[in-house]
């Protein structure tokens, strides 16, 4: 029987990052198993926005650590050809007066505590940075210059390639169907009709994490949500790559948007999406009513987009926990079994830091934040990581 020090189940950007970091930290027998192709699942549906703006302090620390990797990607991977597709355009977030502006001001103060460069700017300055948008003088506007977006395919494939270079093995088209156990200890996985042995197993199954719940009998709080994304285009006001990512806390849908394809606007809502009973990564139609609803909100902030055309639309899935933050760490009662799921829309921007944090914890090393903060037990203990902006991926 094949045997490994660690088996990583799930080859999205988080799984690839964990496999890389395990190998980087010295493990020479690491196996990554992916049911499809590396990065083909929900990673491929990401909007890939990078920011450190959160109201949960641990999230700020993770996002900051991840940004440092994205900002120096070839050196970090020791691969001069590694490219994460980083666009450093900055991040603007605007909030109306009241609870949302109070939360925004607190978040900016929290970022400053971590030494992150952020500033409060007025409407004229915001219009200079994002000239296609309108800003009210009564709004609080935050600006994070060191932010932007990257490319999910480039990041995931670079982590996978670097993991292989360090000795990790990767198998695509390898669906795990169960766990091998000896009493209360995991001893490997069942895959392709055979058992593969391991000292530790880390399940990074995203929206398929319900499979792990069935294999173990443990309750893993998880809701699968479908979210709609669209790209809008108008020649009158192109959203160029140099314009910042924008979060609109004044809009009913808490819209976020960024440049897409160099001139189009990628836009989606930051609210809970359509709940699904089971994972379904096939593309679903975006209803015309949804397009009109989002389009009306866009037009209020971006007047020239009142006449914009719909260039394309697609859907993506979120694996959502009760507090919209991930579950990381060992599972109770089964020695050697670890989990990383429930990223709730944060996964891509956290990927480098979470990969390192989980790998360090599996090897008994401390990380940038205590991994216990993200433990499964927090739900039973009432220690939820609740953001000040309410339910949604901007927590």
C-alpha positions as CSV (number, residue, x, y, z in Angstrom):
1,X,0.0,0.0,0.0
2,X,1.2,3.5,-0.9
3,X,1.9,5.6,2.2
4,X,2.4,9.3,2.6
5,X,3.1,11.7,5.5
6,X,0.1,13.9,4.4
7,X,-2.7,13.5,1.9
8,X,-4.5,16.7,0.8
9,X,-8.0,16.0,-0.6
10,X,-9.1,18.8,-2.9
11,X,-7.1,20.6,-5.6
12,X,-8.4,24.1,-5.6
13,X,-6.3,27.1,-4.7
14,X,-6.4,26.3,-0.9
15,X,-5.5,22.6,-1.4
16,X,-2.7,23.5,-3.8
17,X,-1.3,26.0,-1.3
18,X,-1.5,23.6,1.6
19,X,0.3,20.9,-0.4
20,X,3.0,23.4,-1.4
21,X,3.6,24.6,2.2
22,X,3.7,21.1,3.6
23,X,6.5,20.3,1.1
24,X,8.2,23.6,1.7
25,X,8.2,23.0,5.5
26,X,10.0,19.7,5.0
27,X,7.5,16.9,4.3
28,X,8.8,14.8,1.4
29,X,5.8,12.4,1.1
30,X,2.8,14.7,0.3
31,X,0.0,13.6,-2.0
32,X,-2.7,15.9,-3.4
33,X,-5.8,14.3,-4.8
34,X,-8.3,16.2,-7.0
35,X,-11.5,14.7,-8.4
36,X,-11.4,16.8,-11.5
37,X,-8.5,19.0,-12.7
38,X,-6.4,21.3,-10.5
39,X,-8.2,24.6,-10.0
40,X,-11.2,23.5,-12.1
41,X,-13.9,23.8,-9.3
42,X,-15.0,26.8,-7.4
43,X,-11.5,28.4,-7.6
44,X,-12.2,29.0,-11.3
45,X,-15.3,31.0,-10.4
46,X,-13.5,33.4,-8.1
47,X,-13.6,37.2,-8.7
48,X,-10.0,37.2,-7.4
49,X,-10.2,40.5,-5.5
50,X,-7.3,41.1,-3.1
51,X,-7.8,43.3,0.0
52,X,-7.0,43.4,3.6
53,X,-10.2,45.3,4.6
54,X,-12.1,43.3,7.2
55,X,-13.7,44.0,10.6
56,X,-12.6,40.6,12.0
57,X,-9.0,41.2,13.2
58,X,-7.8,37.6,12.4
59,X,-9.0,38.0,8.8
60,X,-7.0,41.2,8.5
61,X,-3.9,39.3,9.6
62,X,-4.5,36.5,7.2
63,X,-5.2,38.8,4.3
64,X,-2.1,40.9,5.1
65,X,0.1,37.8,5.1
66,X,-1.4,36.6,1.9
67,X,-0.9,40.0,0.2
68,X,2.8,39.9,1.0
69,X,3.0,36.7,-0.9
70,X,1.0,37.9,-3.9
71,X,3.1,41.1,-4.0
72,X,6.3,39.1,-4.2
73,X,5.1,35.9,-5.8
74,X,8.1,34.7,-7.8
75,X,10.5,35.2,-4.9
76,X,8.2,33.5,-2.5
77,X,7.9,30.4,-4.6
78,X,11.5,30.6,-5.6
79,X,10.3,30.4,-9.2
80,X,11.2,33.3,-11.5
81,X,8.5,32.2,-13.9
82,X,5.7,32.3,-11.3
83,X,3.1,34.9,-12.1
84,X,-0.1,35.6,-10.1
85,X,-1.4,38.1,-12.6
86,X,-1.4,40.8,-9.9
87,X,-3.0,44.2,-10.8
88,X,-2.2,46.8,-8.1
89,X,-5.1,49.2,-8.6
90,X,-6.1,49.9,-5.0
91,X,-9.4,49.4,-3.2
92,X,-12.1,51.9,-2.5
93,X,-15.0,51.3,-0.1
94,X,-17.8,53.8,0.5
95,X,-20.4,53.8,3.3
96,X,-23.4,56.1,4.0
97,X,-23.5,57.9,7.3
98,X,-24.7,55.7,10.2
99,X,-24.0,52.1,11.3
100,X,-22.1,51.3,8.1
101,X,-19.8,54.3,8.3
102,X,-19.1,53.5,11.9
103,X,-18.2,49.9,10.9
104,X,-16.0,51.2,8.1
105,X,-14.2,53.6,10.4
106,X,-13.5,50.8,12.9
107,X,-12.2,48.6,10.1
108,X,-9.8,51.3,8.9
109,X,-8.5,51.8,12.4
110,X,-8.1,48.0,12.7
111,X,-6.0,47.9,9.5
112,X,-3.8,50.7,10.7
113,X,-3.2,48.7,13.9
114,X,-1.6,46.1,11.6
115,X,0.5,48.7,9.9
116,X,-1.5,48.6,6.7
117,X,-1.6,51.8,4.6
118,X,-5.2,53.0,4.5
119,X,-6.7,56.5,4.4
120,X,-10.1,58.2,4.6
121,X,-10.6,60.4,1.5
122,X,-13.2,62.9,0.4
123,X,-15.5,62.6,-2.6
124,X,-13.4,64.7,-5.0
125,X,-10.3,62.5,-4.3
126,X,-12.4,59.4,-4.8
127,X,-13.7,60.7,-8.1
128,X,-10.2,61.3,-9.2
129,X,-9.3,57.7,-8.5
130,X,-12.5,56.3,-10.0
131,X,-13.8,58.9,-12.4
132,X,-16.6,56.8,-13.8
133,X,-18.3,56.8,-10.3
134,X,-20.3,59.4,-8.4
135,X,-19.7,59.9,-4.6
136,X,-21.8,61.8,-2.1
137,X,-20.2,64.4,0.2
138,X,-21.9,62.7,3.2
139,X,-20.2,59.3,2.6
140,X,-17.2,57.9,4.4
141,X,-14.8,56.6,1.8
142,X,-11.8,54.4,2.6
143,X,-8.9,53.8,0.3
144,X,-6.4,50.9,0.5
145,X,-3.7,51.7,-2.1
146,X,-2.0,48.3,-1.8
147,X,-4.8,46.2,-3.0
148,X,-6.2,44.9,-6.4
149,X,-6.9,41.6,-8.0
150,X,-5.1,38.6,-9.4
151,X,-5.6,35.5,-11.6
152,X,-7.0,32.2,-10.0
153,X,-5.6,29.9,-12.7
154,X,-2.1,31.4,-12.5
155,X,-2.0,31.3,-8.7
156,X,-3.3,27.7,-8.4
157,X,-1.1,26.3,-11.1
158,X,2.0,28.0,-9.6
159,X,1.4,26.5,-6.2
160,X,0.8,23.1,-7.8
161,X,3.9,23.3,-9.9
162,X,6.0,24.5,-7.0
163,X,4.7,21.7,-4.8
164,X,5.7,19.1,-7.4
165,X,9.1,20.7,-7.6
166,X,9.6,20.1,-3.9
167,X,8.6,16.4,-4.2
168,X,4.8,16.4,-3.7
169,X,2.7,14.2,-5.9
170,X,-0.5,15.4,-7.6
171,X,-3.2,13.2,-9.1
172,X,-6.1,14.6,-11.1
173,X,-9.2,12.6,-11.8
174,X,-8.8,11.0,-8.4
175,X,-12.0,11.0,-6.4
176,X,-11.8,10.2,-2.7
177,X,-14.7,8.0,-1.7
178,X,-14.0,7.6,2.0
179,X,-11.5,7.6,4.9
180,X,-9.5,4.6,6.2
181,X,-9.5,4.5,9.9
182,X,-8.1,2.4,12.7
183,X,-10.3,3.1,15.8
184,X,-10.3,6.8,16.4
185,X,-7.3,7.5,14.1
186,X,-7.4,8.2,10.4
187,X,-4.9,6.0,8.4
188,X,-5.5,7.2,4.9
189,X,-8.2,7.5,2.2
190,X,-10.1,5.3,-0.2
191,X,-9.6,6.4,-3.8
192,X,-10.1,4.5,-7.1
193,X,-11.0,1.3,-5.3
194,X,-7.8,1.2,-3.3
195,X,-6.6,2.4,0.1
196,X,-3.8,5.0,0.2
197,X,-2.1,5.3,3.6
198,X,-1.2,8.5,5.4
199,X,-0.2,9.8,8.8
200,X,-2.5,12.8,8.3
201,X,-5.3,13.7,6.0
202,X,-6.4,17.3,5.3
203,X,-9.8,17.6,3.6
204,X,-10.1,20.8,1.5
205,X,-13.4,19.9,-0.2
206,X,-15.1,23.3,-0.3
207,X,-18.8,22.8,-1.3
208,X,-18.2,19.0,-1.3
209,X,-17.4,19.1,2.5
210,X,-20.7,17.4,3.1
211,X,-19.0,14.2,2.0
212,X,-16.6,14.4,4.9
213,X,-19.6,14.9,7.3
214,X,-21.0,11.6,5.9
215,X,-17.7,9.8,6.2
216,X,-17.2,10.8,9.8
217,X,-20.7,11.3,11.2
218,X,-19.7,14.7,12.5
219,X,-21.9,17.8,12.0
220,X,-20.1,20.3,9.7
221,X,-22.2,23.5,9.5
222,X,-22.3,24.4,5.8
223,X,-24.6,26.1,3.4
224,X,-23.9,25.9,-0.3
225,X,-24.8,29.2,-2.1
226,X,-25.0,30.1,-5.7
227,X,-23.9,33.7,-6.6
228,X,-24.4,35.5,-9.9
229,X,-21.6,37.5,-11.5
230,X,-21.8,39.7,-14.6
231,X,-19.7,41.9,-16.7
232,X,-21.0,45.1,-18.1
233,X,-19.7,47.2,-20.9
234,X,-20.1,50.8,-22.1
235,X,-17.8,52.7,-24.5
236,X,-18.8,55.9,-22.7
237,X,-17.1,54.9,-19.4
238,X,-14.6,52.0,-19.7
239,X,-13.6,50.5,-16.3
240,X,-9.8,50.5,-17.0
241,X,-7.3,48.2,-15.2
242,X,-5.8,51.2,-13.4
243,X,-9.1,52.1,-11.6
244,X,-9.5,50.7,-8.1
245,X,-11.7,47.8,-7.0
246,X,-14.8,49.3,-5.5
247,X,-17.1,48.2,-2.6
248,X,-20.4,50.0,-2.4
249,X,-21.9,49.7,1.1
250,X,-24.5,52.3,0.1
251,X,-26.1,50.0,-2.4
252,X,-28.9,47.5,-1.4
253,X,-26.9,44.6,-2.7
254,X,-23.6,45.8,-1.1
255,X,-22.1,45.6,-4.7
256,X,-18.5,45.0,-5.4
257,X,-16.9,45.7,-8.8
258,X,-13.6,45.7,-10.6
259,X,-12.1,46.1,-14.0
260,X,-12.5,43.0,-16.2
261,X,-10.8,42.4,-19.5
262,X,-9.3,45.9,-19.3
263,X,-12.5,47.9,-20.0
264,X,-15.5,46.0,-18.7
265,X,-17.0,46.1,-15.2
266,X,-17.2,42.8,-13.3
267,X,-19.9,43.2,-10.7
268,X,-21.7,41.1,-8.1
269,X,-23.7,41.4,-4.9
270,X,-22.2,40.9,-1.4
271,X,-25.3,39.4,0.1
272,X,-26.3,35.8,0.8
273,X,-27.0,33.9,-2.5
274,X,-29.3,31.2,-3.6
275,X,-29.1,28.2,-1.2
276,X,-28.6,24.8,-2.9
277,X,-29.3,21.4,-1.5
278,X,-26.2,19.9,-3.1
279,X,-23.1,21.0,-5.0
280,X,-23.7,21.9,-8.6
281,X,-20.8,23.6,-10.3
282,X,-22.5,23.6,-13.7
283,X,-23.2,27.1,-15.0
284,X,-26.7,28.3,-14.2
285,X,-28.6,31.0,-16.1
286,X,-28.5,34.4,-14.5
287,X,-32.2,35.6,-14.6
288,X,-32.9,38.8,-16.5
289,X,-34.6,40.1,-13.3
290,X,-31.3,39.7,-11.5
291,X,-29.4,41.5,-14.3
292,X,-31.9,44.4,-14.1
293,X,-31.8,44.6,-10.3
294,X,-28.0,44.8,-10.3
295,X,-27.9,47.1,-13.3
296,X,-30.2,49.6,-11.6
297,X,-27.9,49.7,-8.5
298,X,-24.8,50.1,-10.8
299,X,-26.4,53.0,-12.6
300,X,-27.0,54.9,-9.4
301,X,-23.3,54.9,-8.6
302,X,-22.0,54.8,-12.2
303,X,-24.5,57.0,-14.3
304,X,-22.9,56.1,-17.6
305,X,-23.7,52.5,-17.0
306,X,-27.4,53.2,-17.2
307,X,-27.0,52.3,-20.9
308,X,-24.4,49.6,-20.4
309,X,-24.7,46.3,-22.2
310,X,-24.4,42.8,-20.6
311,X,-21.2,41.4,-22.0
312,X,-21.3,38.1,-20.1
313,X,-22.6,36.5,-16.9
314,X,-21.8,33.4,-14.9
315,X,-22.4,31.8,-11.5
316,X,-20.2,30.6,-8.7
317,X,-20.6,28.7,-5.5
318,X,-19.7,29.7,-2.0
319,X,-19.2,27.2,0.9
320,X,-20.8,29.3,3.7
321,X,-20.5,28.7,7.4
322,X,-22.8,30.3,10.0
323,X,-20.5,33.3,10.6
324,X,-19.2,33.5,7.0
325,X,-15.6,32.5,8.0
326,X,-13.7,29.3,7.4
327,X,-13.3,26.3,9.6
328,X,-9.6,25.3,10.0
329,X,-7.8,22.7,12.1
330,X,-8.2,19.2,13.4
331,X,-11.6,17.5,13.6
332,X,-12.6,16.4,17.1
333,X,-12.5,12.7,17.9
334,X,-10.5,11.5,14.9
335,X,-6.7,11.8,15.3
336,X,-4.8,12.9,12.2
337,X,-7.8,14.3,10.4
338,X,-7.8,18.0,9.5
339,X,-10.2,20.3,7.6
340,X,-10.2,23.6,5.8
341,X,-13.6,24.5,4.4
342,X,-16.3,27.2,4.6
343,X,-14.3,30.1,3.1
344,X,-17.5,31.9,2.3
345,X,-16.0,34.0,-0.5
346,X,-12.7,34.7,1.2
347,X,-10.7,31.7,-0.1
348,X,-8.7,33.1,-2.9
349,X,-7.5,36.2,-1.1
350,X,-6.5,34.1,2.0
351,X,-5.0,31.2,0.0
352,X,-1.2,31.8,0.5
353,X,-1.6,32.5,4.3
354,X,-4.1,29.7,5.0
355,X,-1.9,27.2,3.2
356,X,1.0,28.1,5.4
357,X,-1.1,28.4,8.6
358,X,-2.7,24.9,8.1
359,X,0.6,23.3,7.2
360,X,2.3,24.8,10.2
361,X,-0.5,23.6,12.5
362,X,-0.2,20.1,11.0
363,X,3.5,20.1,11.8
364,X,3.0,21.5,15.3
365,X,4.3,25.0,14.5
366,X,2.7,28.3,15.4
367,X,1.2,30.5,12.7
368,X,0.4,34.1,12.0
369,X,-2.9,33.7,13.9
370,X,-3.9,31.0,16.4
371,X,-5.6,28.4,14.2
372,X,-7.9,27.6,17.2
373,X,-9.7,30.9,16.3
374,X,-11.1,29.2,13.2
375,X,-11.9,25.8,14.9
376,X,-15.1,23.9,14.4
377,X,-15.8,24.1,18.1
378,X,-16.4,27.9,18.0
379,X,-20.0,27.3,16.8
380,X,-20.9,25.2,19.9
381,X,-19.0,27.6,22.2
382,X,-20.6,30.7,20.8
383,X,-17.3,32.2,19.7
384,X,-18.4,33.1,16.2
385,X,-16.3,35.4,14.0
386,X,-19.0,37.9,13.2
387,X,-18.1,40.9,11.0
388,X,-19.5,44.4,11.6
389,X,-21.1,44.5,8.1
390,X,-23.5,41.7,8.6
391,X,-23.8,38.4,6.6
392,X,-21.6,38.5,3.5
393,X,-18.1,38.1,2.3
394,X,-16.9,41.5,3.4
395,X,-16.8,40.5,7.1
